[in-house]
Amino acid sequence: MGGNKKGLSSKEDSLNSGELANLLLACETLRDKVVVYGMAYAGLRVSELVHLRRTWINWEENTLTVPIKQECSCWECNYIKSPKNGIWKPKTKHGARTILVHPQLIPVLKEFLEGQDGVDITRQRVWQRLKILAKNAIIRHNTYPHGLRATCASNLAHDNISSPGLQYVLGWARLSSAESYVRTDRRRALKEQDEIYSNIGKKGIDNNHIL
């Protein structure tokens, strides 16, 4: 199905704001929007997205809870050779988490889940739809589920989330996964640098700090 090139982090394929906007405009159905929003704004793994249920959402608190496990009747959890036996679990124990639902995802999920209990789409179909949507949006680099999760991580890092916070939201087992985003966020670094230089301009040049 493809993905990021060997040796590269998925963050290399994260979308910028313009690309993400174009991908959303390319969505043809409400399900398309749930797929894109679910990974790019909520940071869900593709396996979490396709197993999402209405019971995961607390509309009063606007939270989404990925359970430790749940009964599942899908082909993957019942007929593919594995020890699942009709039980779905997150990729790791850290995948079971409760996160806030992004404001732009709330109305999309509410409308979509009014008429059904889950997303009702396979992993393979998610990959296929993303490929089609990216082509229609004229996104020239590889677009795939982990790339959209990387988009979520990059945007949260840019908005000053801490490394432990990012680790929790994305459900990563290792803190280093989050630190790589927080440490290398170019936009955040330039923003902070701009604020420093702007303050210097407002205060005037201090001759004591001239090298």
MOMORA-V361340 format. One line per field, one symbol per residue. burial: b if it has 24 or more other C-alpha atoms within 12 Angstrom, else e. A space follows every 50 residues. Layout:
# MOMORA-V361340
burial: ???
This chain:
# MOMORA-V361340
burial: eebeeeeeebbbbbbbeebbeebbebbeebbbbbbbbbbbbbbbbbbbbb bbbbebbeeeeebbbbbebbeeebebbeeeeeeeeeebbbeeeebbbbbb bbeebbebbbebbeeeebbbbbbebbbebbbebbeebebeebbbbbbbbb bbbbbbbbeebebbbbbbbbbbeeeebbbbbbeebeeeeeeeeeeeeeee eeeeeeeeeee
